[in-house]
Structures are given as structure tokens and as C-alpha cells.
């Protein structure tokens, strides 16, 4: 679950705002075959795993641009993969939160039934300091007989809080900083955390930091390769 949760959070800003219908000038990679590697570290800077996101295809459909991604995360010899699509409609870039749930979690097991309800994360065509972004929620219900297990992830209070130059092993980038709250509820437990993310045009996530409910750094990710 920890590997899958990190993959979800690390991918959130990979898909960002678009400029008109020209997705190539947006805050995310928009060229077929592009591969972006993110490396995950603990609070002490020790490597915990990697995630590689590849753009599989870019197509037009009903006046919108549909971008298909394939991502694979590896941590402690465990691998999680997912395929998903996002849409650029000329005014906003939208991505269903369901797309962040690895395919292995979307399949029913033990004869149970899995249902997923999810909203869209929407990014306007331009980012600016002070801009408020919408919230996102995904709910996963697994029903086995008369028992239902629910897992809910809420992303709230998203806002653009700054503009900074960020340097990683892959280069230096002009970034906007986005901050938001994350709450995960499952098995009668709630885990609250906060996140800071820096995004750049043509790249998406350059760096992200995750904090616990006390405000202490729990870990971070940064882009380590762009091909």
C-alpha cells in the first residue's frame, strides 16, 4: 500500500495546465515517447524507489487532446504499474482520480466486488501565485459477502503558493509551487499529511515534499532523468 500511495502522490502534478489546444507548451510532458524518472527519498535523503512515466500516445477526440500515460514504480523489490489517460480541452486539463489507482487495486479479489468513485483534478490553462485549484477525491469499496471495506483519499486546499528555481540531478527549472492537504481514511483510521510540489513547463513534477500531520518532513521526490 505504501508503494502505491507514493506512486499516486508523485504523479499528481505530472499532468498540469494547458495553453489553448497546444498541449506541447503546458506544465506536463506532451511528446510521445517522453520518459520522466522520479526518485523517491526518505527524510534523510536515502533512496526508497523510482517511478518512470512514459507518454504512450497523443490523439484528438471530439475537439480535445487525449494523452495516454504508462507509469511504473519500483520500491523495495515491489513494482506497481498503471495506464491512464488525461484530457486537454482548450480551457482546462482534467484527470480522473480513478486513473491514479494502480490496476492491481482495481481488480476484485477473493470473489469480492470492487467499485471506485472518483472526481476529476482540474488545472486551468495558466498558473499564477495565489490561484486556488479544485479538490479531488477517490473512494474504493471492496464488498465481500455482507462486509464492505472502504478506502478514501481526499486532496484538499490546493493552491499555488510561490514561484522558485529548483535544481535536481536533471537540471535547473523555473517552477510554480503547489501546496495541498491529503487525508487517507481506511479501516476506521485516518491519516493526515501535507504536500508541497514544484512543477515546470514541459516536465511536470520537478520536486515534491511530503509532511506528516505535525509538519515534519516525511520524504521527498525529485526528477532525476528526462528522455
Secondary structure, 3 states (H helix, E strand, C coil): CHHHHHHHHHHHHHCCCCECCEHHHCCCCCCCCCEEEEEEEECCCCEEEEEEEEEEEEEEECCEEEEEEEEEEEECCEEEEEEEEEEECCCEEEEEHHHHCCHHHHCCCCCCEEEEEECEEEEECCCCCCCECCCEEEEEEEEECCEEEEEEEEEEEEEEEEEEEEEECCEEEEEEEEEEEEEEEECCEEEEEEEEEEEECCCEEEEEEEEECCCCEEEEEEEEEEC
